[in-house]
Amino acid sequence: MENRERLVILTTPSRGDGVRLHVERAVDTHGKKMDLLMKQLPHMETAIETLRDGTGDILAMSAFDWEHFDTSTLSIAGLLSRKEPTWVLVADDKPEYLENEAVVVCDHELLRRQMRRMRPDVVLKTSAAIASDVGDSEMFESLESGEHWSWLESQRKKGVIDGFIAPRSIHSDYRFKGRRHTLGLQRDTSEQNRERFIPPPLHGFTLLVTRQGFHPSKIQEMLDPSAYLAYRLESAMMESLDDDLRPITGIFVEQRKISTILKKARENEDEVVLNALTDPDKPTKKSLRPGPRVEMMIETLNPSGTVTAACERMVVTEDSHVGMVNLLREFIHLITIMTSDHEATKRKIPGMPDAFSDASPKLLDFDEN
């Protein structure tokens, strides 16, 4: 240990993104083989300047911090293994078992639409609306952003609301007494009847940021290449979307072992996935192309949650960029078709009802009343 270079990892107090706890656990784990020292600073701006000044070697931050703060002259050395990015419902009951017209608080528009898709009867309100209902608007506005969650939990305990939807990292940081119900991807066969919630992009990532010129090989044991790949693809997909689509689009990218995918596909008898894994050059032998797969999902919904536009793609790792480009092309084309009015045509298509040729309004309306 005496011959190893000491690396100072900078962090900030918990900010509800899971980074503080994530990097602390990483230091505890890898500090047994590496000389690591974690130093906490009060603010992200201070931490960035400390890193630039050379007092620290590595700064842990979320993907949103990387975009929000001035990170010029800095670079991303790599990422820790990704934490679960799905959101959760904090309530006594699972979402499907909530009472009719239960009041649920959610401030993220994508999750609001996904929740309406699953439970159209649920009354969805914003946290500001609930504060207004109970006459606490002025007090609520004076709270720090992190204190809003504790206030919502107090309203749940009082029975003012039946639950609220939050990022998983928020629940982990605050440890609410209310039960946590994952709004997940529903890969388990026991959850096939539950609606899938593709999460907002870029949650669960912990970036390890350094000054330019730092050699990532110094912390190679801490880095997860698959998380870095997922981060790059999700970032590129989000940046390719129009500004009005970003807040209402779920994106999820994950590199998975082929054995894991096969097991789930066989359990679910998913022929589409099984055929996608088959090597097209050896169709008769049903031979599988070797190596892990990169799974990509993207979806958006209309305000009422009654119509969903979604695309998925699974590719080998070396084809991930091309696969991402093709997936985006398909998604944008799908939205274009679904948001266009269907004009009447005199052509009759065999096998389709006569009404198919009639004029009809667009299927996906982002501006519906």
C-alpha positions as CSV (number, residue, x, y, z in Angstrom):
1,M,0.0,0.0,0.0
2,E,2.9,2.4,0.8
3,N,4.0,2.3,-2.9
4,R,0.5,3.1,-4.2
5,E,-0.4,6.6,-5.2
6,R,-3.0,8.1,-2.9
7,L,-6.1,9.4,-4.8
8,V,-8.4,11.9,-3.2
9,I,-12.0,11.5,-4.3
10,L,-14.2,14.6,-3.8
11,T,-17.9,14.4,-3.1
12,T,-20.7,16.6,-1.7
13,P,-23.4,16.0,0.9
14,S,-26.3,13.9,-0.3
15,R,-28.3,15.7,-2.9
16,G,-31.0,13.1,-3.5
17,D,-29.3,11.6,-6.6
18,G,-27.7,8.7,-4.8
19,V,-24.1,9.7,-5.7
20,R,-22.9,10.4,-2.2
21,L,-23.8,6.9,-0.9
22,H,-22.7,5.2,-4.1
23,V,-19.2,6.6,-4.1
24,E,-18.8,6.0,-0.3
25,R,-19.6,2.4,-0.8
26,A,-17.2,2.2,-3.8
27,V,-14.4,3.7,-1.7
28,D,-15.0,1.2,1.1
29,T,-14.9,-1.7,-1.4
30,H,-11.9,-0.7,-3.5
31,G,-10.0,1.1,-0.7
32,K,-8.9,-2.4,0.5
33,K,-6.7,-2.6,-2.6
34,M,-6.2,1.1,-3.5
35,D,-5.1,4.1,-1.4
36,L,-8.3,6.1,-1.6
37,L,-9.3,9.1,0.5
38,M,-12.8,10.6,0.3
39,K,-13.1,14.3,1.0
40,Q,-16.6,15.9,1.3
41,L,-17.0,19.5,0.3
42,P,-20.1,21.6,0.9
43,H,-21.1,22.5,-2.7
44,M,-20.6,21.1,-6.2
45,E,-19.2,24.5,-7.4
46,T,-16.6,24.3,-4.6
47,A,-15.8,20.7,-5.4
48,I,-15.3,21.5,-9.1
49,E,-12.9,24.3,-8.3
50,T,-11.0,22.1,-5.8
51,L,-10.6,19.5,-8.5
52,R,-9.3,22.1,-11.0
53,D,-6.9,23.5,-8.4
54,G,-5.3,20.0,-8.0
55,T,-6.3,19.5,-4.4
56,G,-8.3,16.5,-5.4
57,D,-7.9,13.9,-8.1
58,I,-11.5,12.7,-8.8
59,L,-14.9,14.2,-8.4
60,A,-18.1,12.1,-8.2
61,M,-21.2,13.7,-9.7
62,S,-24.4,12.7,-11.4
63,A,-25.1,12.9,-15.1
64,F,-27.3,15.9,-14.4
65,D,-24.5,17.7,-12.5
66,W,-22.2,17.2,-15.5
67,E,-24.7,19.0,-17.8
68,H,-25.7,21.7,-15.3
69,F,-22.4,22.9,-14.0
70,D,-19.4,24.4,-15.8
71,T,-17.3,21.3,-16.5
72,S,-15.0,22.8,-19.1
73,T,-11.4,21.6,-18.9
74,L,-12.6,18.4,-17.1
75,S,-13.2,14.9,-18.5
76,I,-15.1,11.8,-17.5
77,A,-12.7,9.1,-16.5
78,G,-15.5,6.5,-16.3
79,L,-18.5,5.5,-14.3
80,L,-19.3,3.3,-11.3
81,S,-21.8,0.5,-11.9
82,R,-25.2,1.9,-12.5
83,K,-27.7,2.0,-9.7
84,E,-31.3,1.1,-10.4
85,P,-32.8,4.0,-12.5
86,T,-36.5,3.2,-12.1
87,W,-38.8,5.3,-10.0
88,V,-40.9,4.2,-7.1
89,L,-44.3,4.7,-5.6
90,V,-44.2,5.4,-1.9
91,A,-47.6,4.1,-0.6
92,D,-49.1,1.4,1.6
93,D,-50.3,-0.5,-1.4
94,K,-49.0,-1.5,-4.8
95,P,-50.1,0.8,-7.6
96,E,-52.7,-1.8,-8.9
97,Y,-54.1,-2.1,-5.4
98,L,-54.6,1.6,-4.6
99,E,-58.2,2.5,-3.8
100,N,-60.3,4.0,-6.6
101,E,-59.5,7.7,-7.2
102,A,-56.6,7.5,-4.8
103,V,-54.6,10.8,-4.6
104,V,-51.0,10.4,-5.8
105,V,-48.5,13.2,-6.0
106,C,-46.1,13.2,-9.0
107,D,-44.2,16.2,-10.4
108,H,-42.6,14.5,-13.4
109,E,-44.7,14.6,-16.5
110,L,-43.5,11.4,-18.0
111,L,-44.3,9.4,-14.8
112,R,-47.7,11.2,-14.6
113,R,-48.6,9.9,-18.1
114,Q,-47.3,6.4,-17.4
115,M,-49.3,6.3,-14.2
116,R,-52.5,7.4,-16.0
117,R,-51.9,4.6,-18.5
118,M,-51.8,2.1,-15.7
119,R,-54.5,3.6,-13.4
120,P,-56.7,6.2,-15.3
121,D,-58.9,6.6,-12.2
122,V,-56.0,7.8,-9.9
123,V,-56.1,11.5,-9.1
124,L,-52.6,12.8,-9.9
125,K,-51.6,16.1,-8.3
126,T,-48.4,18.1,-8.2
127,S,-46.7,18.8,-4.8
128,A,-47.5,22.5,-5.2
129,A,-51.2,21.8,-5.7
130,I,-51.3,19.7,-2.5
131,A,-49.5,22.5,-0.6
132,S,-52.2,24.9,-1.9
133,D,-55.0,22.5,-0.9
134,V,-53.8,22.3,2.7
135,G,-53.0,26.0,2.9
136,D,-49.2,25.6,3.1
137,S,-48.1,27.1,-0.2
138,E,-46.0,29.8,1.4
139,M,-44.2,27.4,3.7
140,F,-43.8,24.8,0.9
141,E,-42.1,27.4,-1.4
142,S,-39.7,28.3,1.4
143,L,-38.4,24.7,1.7
144,E,-35.2,23.5,0.2
145,S,-35.8,21.1,-2.7
146,G,-34.7,18.1,-0.6
147,E,-37.1,19.0,2.1
148,H,-40.1,18.7,-0.2
149,W,-39.9,14.9,0.0
150,S,-40.1,14.9,3.8
151,W,-43.1,17.2,3.6
152,L,-44.8,14.9,1.1
153,E,-44.2,11.9,3.4
154,S,-45.8,13.9,6.3
155,Q,-48.9,14.5,4.2
156,R,-49.0,10.8,3.3
157,K,-48.9,9.9,7.0
158,K,-51.7,12.4,7.7
159,G,-53.9,10.8,5.0
160,V,-54.0,13.9,2.8
161,I,-52.5,11.9,0.0
162,D,-52.3,8.1,-0.6
163,G,-48.8,8.2,-2.0
164,F,-46.2,9.9,-4.1
165,I,-43.8,9.0,-6.9
166,A,-40.1,9.7,-6.5
167,P,-36.7,8.6,-7.9
168,R,-35.4,5.5,-6.2
169,S,-32.4,7.4,-4.9
170,I,-34.7,9.8,-3.0
171,H,-36.3,6.9,-1.2
172,S,-32.8,5.4,-0.4
173,D,-31.6,8.8,1.0
174,Y,-34.6,9.6,3.1
175,R,-35.7,6.1,4.2
176,F,-39.4,6.8,4.3
177,K,-41.5,4.5,6.5
178,G,-43.9,4.1,3.6
179,R,-43.5,1.0,1.5
180,R,-41.6,1.3,-1.8
181,H,-43.2,-0.1,-4.9
182,T,-41.0,-0.2,-8.0
183,L,-42.4,1.3,-11.2
184,G,-40.2,-0.9,-13.3
185,L,-39.5,-2.6,-16.6
186,Q,-41.6,-5.7,-15.6
187,R,-39.2,-8.3,-16.9
188,D,-40.4,-10.8,-14.3
189,T,-43.0,-13.2,-15.5
190,S,-45.0,-12.6,-12.4
191,E,-45.4,-9.0,-13.3
192,Q,-46.5,-9.3,-16.9
193,N,-49.9,-7.9,-16.2
194,R,-48.5,-4.7,-14.8
195,E,-47.8,-1.7,-17.1
196,R,-44.1,-1.1,-17.9
197,F,-42.5,2.2,-16.8
198,I,-39.5,3.1,-19.0
199,P,-37.7,5.6,-16.7
200,P,-36.6,9.1,-17.6
201,P,-33.0,9.0,-19.0
202,L,-29.7,9.4,-17.1
203,H,-30.9,8.4,-13.6
204,G,-28.6,6.1,-11.6
205,F,-25.3,7.1,-13.1
206,T,-22.3,8.1,-11.0
207,L,-19.6,9.8,-13.1
208,L,-16.0,10.0,-11.9
209,V,-14.7,13.3,-13.3
210,T,-11.0,14.2,-13.5
211,R,-8.7,16.9,-14.9
212,Q,-7.8,16.3,-18.5
213,G,-4.7,14.1,-18.7
214,F,-5.7,11.8,-15.8
215,H,-5.1,8.1,-16.7
216,P,-8.3,6.1,-16.1
217,S,-6.1,3.0,-15.7
218,K,-5.3,4.2,-12.2
219,I,-8.9,3.5,-11.2
220,Q,-9.7,0.7,-13.7
221,E,-11.0,-1.6,-10.9
222,M,-13.6,0.9,-10.0
223,L,-15.0,1.5,-13.4
224,D,-17.9,-0.2,-15.2
225,P,-17.5,0.0,-19.0
226,S,-21.1,-1.2,-19.5
227,A,-22.4,1.7,-17.4
228,Y,-20.3,4.2,-19.5
229,L,-21.7,2.7,-22.7
230,A,-25.3,3.1,-21.4
231,Y,-24.6,6.6,-20.3
232,R,-23.2,7.6,-23.7
233,L,-26.1,6.1,-25.6
234,E,-28.8,7.5,-23.4
235,S,-27.2,11.0,-23.5
236,A,-27.0,10.8,-27.3
237,M,-30.6,9.7,-27.7
238,M,-31.9,12.4,-25.4
239,E,-29.9,15.1,-27.1
240,S,-31.3,14.0,-30.5
241,L,-34.9,14.6,-29.4
242,D,-36.7,17.9,-29.8
243,D,-36.9,20.0,-26.7
244,D,-40.7,19.4,-26.3
245,L,-40.2,15.6,-26.4
246,R,-37.4,15.3,-23.8
247,P,-39.6,15.8,-20.6
248,I,-42.2,13.2,-21.8
249,T,-39.9,10.5,-23.2
250,G,-38.5,7.5,-21.3
251,I,-35.2,6.0,-22.4
252,F,-33.4,3.0,-21.0
253,V,-30.1,1.3,-22.2
254,E,-28.5,-1.7,-20.6
255,Q,-25.8,-4.2,-21.5
256,R,-26.9,-7.6,-20.5
257,K,-25.4,-11.1,-20.6
258,I,-26.8,-13.3,-23.3
259,S,-27.5,-16.0,-20.7
260,T,-29.7,-13.7,-18.7
261,I,-31.6,-12.6,-21.8
262,L,-32.1,-16.2,-22.9
263,K,-33.4,-17.3,-19.6
264,K,-36.0,-14.6,-19.5
265,A,-37.0,-15.0,-23.1
266,R,-37.5,-18.8,-22.6
267,E,-39.5,-18.2,-19.4
268,N,-41.8,-15.7,-21.3
269,E,-41.8,-17.8,-24.5
270,D,-40.7,-14.6,-26.3
271,E,-40.0,-15.7,-29.9
272,V,-39.2,-12.2,-31.0
273,V,-36.2,-12.0,-28.6
274,L,-35.1,-15.5,-29.3
275,N,-35.1,-14.9,-33.0
276,A,-33.2,-11.6,-32.5
277,L,-30.4,-13.5,-30.8
278,T,-30.0,-16.0,-33.6
279,D,-27.1,-15.7,-35.9
280,P,-28.6,-14.9,-39.3
281,D,-25.7,-16.6,-41.0
282,K,-26.5,-19.9,-39.4
283,P,-30.4,-20.0,-39.4
284,T,-30.7,-23.8,-39.6
285,K,-28.5,-24.4,-36.6
286,K,-30.2,-21.8,-34.5
287,S,-26.8,-20.7,-33.5
288,L,-26.5,-17.7,-31.2
289,R,-24.2,-14.8,-32.0
290,P,-21.6,-14.7,-29.1
291,G,-21.1,-11.8,-26.7
292,P,-23.4,-9.6,-24.5
293,R,-26.2,-7.6,-26.0
294,V,-27.2,-3.9,-25.6
295,E,-30.9,-3.5,-25.0
296,M,-32.4,-0.1,-25.8
297,M,-35.9,1.1,-25.1
298,I,-37.7,4.4,-25.8
299,E,-41.3,5.5,-25.3
300,T,-43.5,8.5,-25.1
301,L,-47.2,8.9,-24.3
302,N,-50.1,11.4,-24.9
303,P,-51.2,13.4,-21.8
304,S,-54.0,11.0,-20.9
305,G,-51.8,7.9,-21.2
306,T,-54.1,6.2,-23.6
307,V,-51.7,6.1,-26.5
308,T,-48.0,5.0,-26.4
309,A,-45.3,5.3,-29.1
310,A,-42.5,2.9,-28.2
311,C,-39.5,1.2,-30.0
312,E,-37.0,-1.4,-28.8
313,R,-33.8,-2.8,-30.2
314,M,-31.3,-5.4,-29.1
315,V,-27.8,-5.5,-30.7
316,V,-24.3,-6.8,-30.1
317,T,-22.1,-4.4,-28.3
318,E,-20.0,-3.5,-31.3
319,D,-23.1,-2.5,-33.2
320,S,-24.5,-0.3,-30.3
321,H,-24.0,3.1,-32.0
322,V,-25.6,2.0,-35.3
323,G,-28.4,0.3,-33.4
324,M,-29.0,3.5,-31.4
325,V,-29.2,5.6,-34.6
326,N,-31.6,3.1,-36.2
327,L,-33.8,3.0,-33.1
328,L,-34.0,6.8,-33.0
329,R,-34.9,6.8,-36.7
330,E,-37.7,4.3,-36.2
331,F,-39.0,6.2,-33.2
332,I,-39.1,9.6,-34.9
333,H,-40.7,8.0,-38.0
334,L,-43.3,6.3,-35.7
335,I,-44.2,9.6,-34.0
336,T,-44.4,11.4,-37.3
337,I,-47.0,8.8,-38.6
338,M,-48.9,8.7,-35.3
339,T,-49.2,12.5,-35.0
340,S,-50.4,12.9,-38.6
341,D,-54.0,12.9,-39.7
342,H,-55.0,9.9,-41.8
343,E,-56.5,11.1,-45.1
344,A,-59.2,9.3,-46.9
345,T,-58.2,7.1,-49.8
346,K,-60.2,5.3,-52.5
347,R,-57.8,2.4,-52.4
348,K,-59.2,-0.7,-50.7
349,I,-56.5,-2.8,-49.0
350,P,-57.3,-6.6,-49.0
351,G,-58.0,-7.9,-45.5
352,M,-58.6,-4.5,-44.0
353,P,-62.1,-3.2,-43.1
354,D,-63.7,-0.5,-45.3
355,A,-63.3,2.0,-42.5
356,F,-59.6,1.8,-42.9
357,S,-59.9,3.9,-46.0
358,D,-61.9,6.6,-44.3
359,A,-60.3,9.8,-43.0
360,S,-59.4,9.7,-39.3
361,P,-57.7,12.1,-36.8
362,K,-54.1,11.6,-35.7
363,L,-53.6,8.7,-33.3
364,L,-51.2,10.4,-31.0
365,D,-52.1,13.9,-29.9
366,F,-49.7,15.7,-27.6
367,D,-52.0,18.7,-27.3
368,E,-55.2,16.8,-26.4
369,N,-57.5,18.6,-23.9
